[in-house]
Amino acid sequence: MTDLIHVLMDMRSGAVASELSKEFSELVDAVLATGKGGKFTVELEIAPSKVSMADGILEVKLAHKTTMKKPKQDVGESHFF
C-alpha cells in the first residue's frame, strides 16, 4: 500500500489521521484568531521491518512526528503614571 491518505487512515486504526486533523484545526483557529501565520510539519519515518530469505523487503514500519508553531496574540501594553 503506497497511497498516503490510506496509510495515514490505517496507522494506529485511524488515530494518527484524527490526531493530525485535530492539530491542523488548532493551527487554523490560531491563525484566524491572530491574523498571523503558523507552521505545521508532519514527519514520517519509514524503515524496513521484515526481510525475506531472498533479501526482499516484505514490510516497512512507519513512525510519525508532528511539530506546530502556532501564532500568539499580541500582549497589550501597560501604562503607569
C-alpha positions as CSV (number, residue, x, y, z in Angstrom):
1,M,0.0,0.0,0.0
2,T,1.6,3.3,-1.0
3,D,-1.4,5.7,-1.0
4,L,-0.5,8.3,1.7
5,I,-4.1,9.1,2.7
6,H,-4.9,5.4,3.1
7,V,-1.7,4.8,5.1
8,L,-2.5,7.7,7.5
9,M,-6.0,6.3,8.0
10,D,-4.6,2.9,8.7
11,M,-1.9,4.0,11.2
12,R,-3.0,3.1,14.7
13,S,-6.5,2.3,13.4
14,G,-7.1,5.9,12.3
15,A,-5.8,7.6,15.5
16,V,-2.9,9.2,13.6
17,A,-5.2,10.8,11.0
18,S,-7.5,12.0,13.7
19,E,-4.6,13.5,15.7
20,L,-3.3,15.3,12.6
21,S,-6.7,16.7,11.8
22,K,-7.1,18.0,15.4
23,E,-3.7,19.7,15.4
24,F,-4.3,21.2,11.9
25,S,-7.6,22.6,13.1
26,E,-6.0,24.1,16.2
27,L,-3.4,25.9,14.0
28,V,-6.0,27.2,11.6
29,D,-8.1,28.5,14.5
30,A,-4.9,30.3,15.9
31,V,-4.2,31.8,12.5
32,L,-7.7,33.1,12.2
33,A,-7.7,34.5,15.8
34,T,-4.4,36.3,15.5
35,G,-4.2,37.2,11.8
36,K,-0.6,35.8,11.8
37,G,0.8,32.8,10.1
38,G,1.8,29.5,11.6
39,K,3.6,26.3,10.6
40,F,2.6,22.6,10.8
41,T,5.1,19.9,10.0
42,V,4.4,16.2,9.6
43,E,7.5,13.9,9.6
44,L,7.1,10.2,8.6
45,E,10.0,7.8,9.2
46,I,9.9,4.7,7.1
47,A,12.2,1.8,7.6
48,P,12.4,-1.9,6.6
49,S,10.7,-4.2,9.0
50,K,10.7,-7.7,7.6
51,V,13.1,-9.1,5.1
52,S,12.5,-12.3,3.1
53,M,15.0,-15.1,2.7
54,A,15.7,-13.8,-0.9
55,D,16.7,-10.4,0.6
56,G,13.5,-8.7,-0.5
57,I,11.7,-6.3,1.8
58,L,8.3,-7.7,2.9
59,E,7.2,-5.0,5.3
60,V,8.0,-1.5,6.3
61,K,7.4,0.2,9.6
62,L,6.2,3.8,9.9
63,A,6.6,6.3,12.7
64,H,5.3,9.9,12.7
65,K,6.1,13.1,14.5
66,T,4.4,16.5,14.2
67,T,5.6,19.9,15.2
68,M,3.5,23.0,15.2
69,K,4.3,26.7,15.6
70,K,1.1,28.5,16.5
71,P,1.0,32.3,16.3
72,K,0.4,34.1,19.5
73,Q,-1.8,37.0,20.3
74,D,0.0,40.3,20.9
75,V,0.1,41.2,24.5
76,G,-1.1,44.7,25.2
77,E,0.9,47.4,26.9
78,S,0.5,48.6,30.5
79,H,0.7,52.4,31.2
80,F,1.7,53.7,34.6
81,F,1.7,57.3,35.8
